[in-house]
């Protein structure tokens, strides 16, 4: 069941849910007081959210034992439902799709329960994907779900629930992924741009960190900007495509069709390609690269690739007006010298660093936490205006079709 209450009602519900996310646990009275709401108003919202199992009441442990979930006691502590999976997360990668049931309560680093691979040369990838999803659904179940959140790479029009362009997974541009997922789980489905999910997840775990650029290094390289705690709103459904900044002299062909994109140097594949070349064609691996850096320090090719990435990152900081960069993904798994070199190169290119401080820190991927935050905003208390999804104007729609 999804609410369709008045705009003011939605505003209050969302405010109360955000506050509870921040507090972890709180009583009705604490929520009302901290939000400046009357106790009856807060109490009514809490009762409604309890009825649809978005919230749950807990009994604090009396003898140091485990807390227990209780019902219908006004003075009790409340929290977002942690006892059930009310949302399902899917993460679509180049070949791997991961699935996890998510509770609305505290989610920290990502834990995926089921995953499956799609062959690189699959003749009908959409059909094969659907088949695998059905097998995953049989394994993971999923009753009483509010909806499914599907994290995808590429240019995503979240308002229209479709992928406009996907440099590394082109088949998803033509397939109606939301419809496929809906046919499996029979609940509402939202497509979420993957770096936006990561950025919102980082913010959920670090509420005080509310202005930053997140850059994720993995199969591709992408970013997302959070300003004043919210995703940057811009006119086109394109944001954070930092990996497709050309690097002078780089001749590698990118999945987007261009030559020389930064991600061809620093994506997982790009890094291993350079490492293999450096090792005169010997077979290499990710752990091999880790060991190599531990033993021999930062190789010149890697230092140069990191500097190329830093140029694009510093350019974004200078243009948007930010002083904090959060790095997630593969680079954070390499020895610390890698992040240190990247951070220094970002400082070198950043205007703010000339007189202020610029931070560039590593963080774990919190994709599922970001998906929960989006799910609460758009599935539990959807706003009629859908203001948490980037909008696309009618004029642009015409231009795109
Ligand atoms: Zn590209």
Boltz pocket constraint, residues with backbone or C-beta under 6 A from the ligand:
constraints:
  - pocket:
      binder: B
      contacts: [[A, 167], [A, 243], [A, 244], [A, 254], [A, 255], [A, 256], [A, 257], [A, 258], [A, 261]]
      max_distance: 6.0
